[in-house]
Amino acid sequence: MGNPKAFITISRKEAGYRPVLERVTDFEEVEQALSQEERKVQASRCMDCGIPFCHWACPLGNRMPEWQDMIYKGKWKEGVEILHETNNFPDFTGRVCPAPCEKSCVLALHEAPVKKVAVVGSGPAGLAIAQQLNRKGHAVTVFEKDKNPGGLLRYGIPNFKLDKKVIDRRLRQLEEEGIVFRTNTEIGKDISGEEVTKRFDAVCLAIGAGKPRDINPVGRELKGIYFAMDFLSQQNQLILGEPLTHTERISARDRHVLVIGGGDTGSDCVGTSIRQGAVKVTQIEILPKPPVGKNSSTPWPHSYPNILKTSSSHNEGCERRWLLNTIEFKGENGAVKEAVVEEINWQKAENGRLVMVGTGNTETIRADVVFLALGFVHPVHEGLLDELGVGYDVRGNVAVDRESRSSVANVFATGDAVMGASLVVKAIASGRKVAESIHQLLTREKD
Ligand SMILES: Cc1cc2nc3c(=O)[nH]c(=O)nc-3n(C[C@H](O)[C@H](O)[C@H](O)COP(=O)(O)OP(=O)(O)OC[C@H]3O[C@@H](n4cnc5c(N)ncnc54)[C@H](O)[C@@H]3O)c2cc1C
């Protein structure tokens, strides 16, 4: 017998397959081999349990414990002789046998064959699912299209609110716990969704709500008008020393900045612009200014209190305006210079819905650069979601049932991709919930 305690201390390790992009271009064998040293370590996991069901399960009666012991001891020649006693062609079966011996291994009674889960997206929702499932004994691989994991925690939220070292520290822990991260890998492009669903027992889409809301006033095509995320992610990439995704350098330095959108993302654009050296930052919002302190129309806990939020960024110096609709951008030499805004009111229509009514009062705001921080409409459909053919709800988010299952078998979804743009706490909560559903599914399948 190899090492009597190895089955406790050493985890199962597979050599895996060659990368998809490489192997689909040839007909060479896809499976890789462990190194001789790794193979010896794996052989030590056979505990010679005394009830070798593996002999019985193998149609050839291959003597597993004996030859694993030889491998563990580095006696390769003796090992192959034991194999040849029962099997004429171990070189064939080693490649194509579905290994009934492994399924019947006594270790499997405690260590049921590990079920593999792919998590697509490494924001807070994806990381929460990954940790929950990994701790329940499933083998979790997280695929992330960006250079580093973290989702909006890393590339959206500015460093001055969340230092990325905090994310790196947590990621080290997750990796040490056994979660595998495949970054720079966009599912639906670098690897197809179909391939992932084939290779994993369950797939969870935690891809966020990446499609930004846009507006279309006259002059929208002028240079210098950016989505907030292009600006914020670039600043985070600069701090991280990463190559820039948006190759054009977006800078607020010495500029009059107009942020359209009065929410948290807009506030992050304010703080980032100030740090970059903007001359003046104006933030405008189409909705009315919320009351300060308390709002009797949105009492907690019946609804989230709609009260005026003043962030640390606002306190750094920013003009804030409400009830303004942008009707035109004006420019010089193709670059934005001003925004024309109109004062508006919200009035109740006959059907009870609020409608926006222009007052006719307009003004011009200087804007050398404009950031559109208008929220997100839903996850990006093109690519992975459309390829998989998942169903959408009325808002364009991934539609899921009570167990967080999408319309595609064994494909789950969670986080902003399901809820629409939300909060980190909600993403984590949603990730934990879907992890439980996936665990239930995989344990049912094991039984
Ligand atoms: C600027 C900004 C500031 C915010 N500030 C706060 C805040 O202060 N507090 C708060 O609670 N919330 C805040 N939020 C909201 C919060 O960040 C999100 O609600 C949360 O991150 C959503 O988590 P998620 O895991 O669902 O998605 P995300 O964090 O969006 O992560 C999705 C991940 O999936 C990856 N991905 C997408 N498609 C693929 C694919 N096909 N293959 C591989 N990977 C893919 C993306 O690259 C991304 O890394 C902020 C949001 C923004 C935009």
The ligand as an SDF file (V2000), in Angstrom:
LIG
                    3D

 53 58  0  0  0  0  0  0  0  0999 V2000
  -19.4320   52.3570  -10.5180 C   0  0  0  0  0  0  0  0  0  0  0  0
  -20.2000   51.4600   -9.6140 C   0  0  0  0  0  0  0  0  0  0  0  0
  -20.1150   51.6470   -8.2480 C   0  0  0  0  0  0  0  0  0  0  0  0
  -20.8240   50.8290   -7.3820 C   0  0  0  0  0  0  0  0  0  0  0  0
  -20.7210   51.0350   -6.0570 N   0  0  0  0  0  0  0  0  0  0  0  0
  -21.3760   50.2390   -5.1980 C   0  0  0  0  0  0  0  0  0  0  0  0
  -21.2780   50.4150   -3.8020 C   0  0  0  0  0  0  0  0  0  0  0  0
  -20.5780   51.3050   -3.3350 O   0  0  0  0  0  0  0  0  0  0  0  0
  -21.9490   49.5610   -2.9830 N   0  0  0  0  0  0  0  0  0  0  0  0
  -22.7230   48.5610   -3.4630 C   0  0  0  0  0  0  0  0  0  0  0  0
  -23.2970   47.7890   -2.6930 O   0  0  0  0  0  0  0  0  0  0  0  0
  -22.8600   48.3570   -4.8200 N   0  0  0  0  0  0  0  0  0  0  0  0
  -22.2180   49.1750   -5.6710 C   0  0  0  0  0  0  0  0  0  0  0  0
  -22.3360   48.9880   -7.0300 N   0  0  0  0  0  0  0  0  0  0  0  0
  -23.1550   47.8560   -7.5200 C   0  0  0  0  0  0  0  0  0  0  0  0
  -22.4030   46.5210   -7.3870 C   0  0  0  0  0  0  0  0  0  0  0  0
  -21.0670   46.7030   -7.7750 O   0  0  0  0  0  0  0  0  0  0  0  0
  -23.0490   45.4270   -8.2390 C   0  0  0  0  0  0  0  0  0  0  0  0
  -24.4200   45.3360   -7.8580 O   0  0  0  0  0  0  0  0  0  0  0  0
  -22.3850   44.0640   -8.0370 C   0  0  0  0  0  0  0  0  0  0  0  0
  -21.0200   44.1340   -8.3330 O   0  0  0  0  0  0  0  0  0  0  0  0
  -23.0360   43.0150   -8.9290 C   0  0  0  0  0  0  0  0  0  0  0  0
  -22.3640   41.8130   -8.7490 O   0  0  0  0  0  0  0  0  0  0  0  0
  -22.3880   40.6430   -9.8510 P   0  0  0  0  0  0  0  0  0  0  0  0
  -21.4640   39.6030   -9.3350 O   0  0  0  0  0  0  0  0  0  0  0  0
  -23.7920   40.2610  -10.1320 O   0  0  0  0  0  0  0  0  0  0  0  0
  -21.8430   41.2870  -11.1950 O   0  0  0  0  0  0  0  0  0  0  0  0
  -20.4750   42.0950  -11.5680 P   0  0  0  0  0  0  0  0  0  0  0  0
  -19.8140   42.6630  -10.3760 O   0  0  0  0  0  0  0  0  0  0  0  0
  -20.8970   43.0160  -12.6570 O   0  0  0  0  0  0  0  0  0  0  0  0
  -19.5630   40.9370  -12.1460 O   0  0  0  0  0  0  0  0  0  0  0  0
  -19.8510   40.2960  -13.3550 C   0  0  0  0  0  0  0  0  0  0  0  0
  -18.5530   39.7240  -13.9150 C   0  0  0  0  0  0  0  0  0  0  0  0
  -18.8520   38.8570  -15.0120 O   0  0  0  0  0  0  0  0  0  0  0  0
  -17.8470   39.0140  -16.0020 C   0  0  0  0  0  0  0  0  0  0  0  0
  -18.3870   38.5240  -17.2640 N   0  0  0  0  0  0  0  0  0  0  0  0
  -19.4370   39.0130  -17.9700 C   0  0  0  0  0  0  0  0  0  0  0  0
  -19.6480   38.2700  -19.0760 N   0  0  0  0  0  0  0  0  0  0  0  0
  -18.7300   37.2870  -19.0720 C   0  0  0  0  0  0  0  0  0  0  0  0
  -18.4370   36.2000  -19.9560 C   0  0  0  0  0  0  0  0  0  0  0  0
  -19.1870   35.9710  -21.0550 N   0  0  0  0  0  0  0  0  0  0  0  0
  -17.3950   35.3800  -19.6690 N   0  0  0  0  0  0  0  0  0  0  0  0
  -16.6390   35.5910  -18.5400 C   0  0  0  0  0  0  0  0  0  0  0  0
  -16.8690   36.6130  -17.6770 N   0  0  0  0  0  0  0  0  0  0  0  0
  -17.9170   37.4420  -17.9310 C   0  0  0  0  0  0  0  0  0  0  0  0
  -17.5750   40.5140  -15.9900 C   0  0  0  0  0  0  0  0  0  0  0  0
  -16.3420   40.8330  -16.5840 O   0  0  0  0  0  0  0  0  0  0  0  0
  -17.5970   40.7860  -14.4780 C   0  0  0  0  0  0  0  0  0  0  0  0
  -16.3250   40.6150  -13.9250 O   0  0  0  0  0  0  0  0  0  0  0  0
  -21.6460   49.7840   -7.9110 C   0  0  0  0  0  0  0  0  0  0  0  0
  -21.7450   49.6170   -9.2890 C   0  0  0  0  0  0  0  0  0  0  0  0
  -21.0280   50.4380  -10.1380 C   0  0  0  0  0  0  0  0  0  0  0  0
  -21.1390   50.2670  -11.6260 C   0  0  0  0  0  0  0  0  0  0  0  0
  1  2  1  0
  2  3  1  0
  2 52  2  0
  3  4  2  0
  4  5  1  0
  4 50  1  0
  5  6  2  0
  6  7  1  0
  6 13  1  0
  7  8  2  0
  7  9  1  0
  9 10  1  0
 10 11  2  0
 10 12  1  0
 12 13  2  0
 13 14  1  0
 14 15  1  0
 14 50  1  0
 15 16  1  0
 16 17  1  0
 16 18  1  0
 18 19  1  0
 18 20  1  0
 20 21  1  0
 20 22  1  0
 22 23  1  0
 23 24  1  0
 24 25  2  0
 24 26  1  0
 24 27  1  0
 27 28  1  0
 28 29  2  0
 28 30  1  0
 28 31  1  0
 31 32  1  0
 32 33  1  0
 33 34  1  0
 33 48  1  0
 34 35  1  0
 35 36  1  0
 35 46  1  0
 36 37  1  0
 36 45  1  0
 37 38  2  0
 38 39  1  0
 39 40  1  0
 39 45  2  0
 40 41  1  0
 40 42  2  0
 42 43  1  0
 43 44  2  0
 44 45  1  0
 46 47  1  0
 46 48  1  0
 48 49  1  0
 50 51  2  0
 51 52  1  0
 52 53  1  0
M  END
$$$$
